[in-house]
Amino acid sequence: MIGPGSRFVGDLFGDEDILINGRLEGRIRVERDVEIGPTGDVQGDVEARSVRVGGKVRGQVLATERVELSSSAVVQGSLQAPKIIIAEGAQLEGQVAMTGVEPPPAGSKETEG
């Protein structure tokens, strides 16, 4: 955990859940979940299984399962995950790519007009 009022400069790697409520300048790459709380401010790319953003991120956000932006989130950068949830009020400036999602088979109800 990086608490409010704390500042970390450098890359953060690991296999545990991470909670950011302070400022981080660098890359985050973990095997589990990352939560950037309402007072969190990340300048760098974030890679994890699941990423929840309630604060600020300037960089790419990549998740193998899901990305969730709460209403207080401010993201300047791209999002990439199979599941992406963006709450009303969240601010996003960048591209969104839903990866790992296969299109429905031809002839299914979802592809018929």
C-alpha positions, 0 to 999 in steps of 0.5 A, a space after each residue: 500500500 502507498 498511503 495518502 501523502 506518500 510518494 513512490 518513484 520507481 517500478 513496482 512488481 509483485 504477486 500480491 494485491 496493491 492499493 495506491 492512495 498516494 502518488 506513484 511515478 513508474 510502472 506497476 506490474 503485478 499478478 493480482 489486483 491493483 486498486 487506485 483509490 480516490 486519492 491515488 495518482 499514478 503516472 505510468 503504465 499499470 498491468 495486473 489481473 484486475 485494475 480498479 481506478 478511483 483516482 488518477 492515472 496517466 498511462 496505459 491500463 492493461 488487465 487480463 480480467 477487467 478494468 473498472 473506472 469509478 465515478 471519480 476516476 480520471 484516466 489519460 491513456 488507453 484501457 485494455 481488458 476483456 471486461 471494461 466497466 466505466 461508471 457515470 462521471 468517470 473521465 477517460 481521454 484515450 482508447 479502449 480495447 476489449 481484448 479476449 472477447 470473441 465475436 458471436 458465431 455467424 448466424 447467431 441472434 446477436 449477428 442477425 439484424 
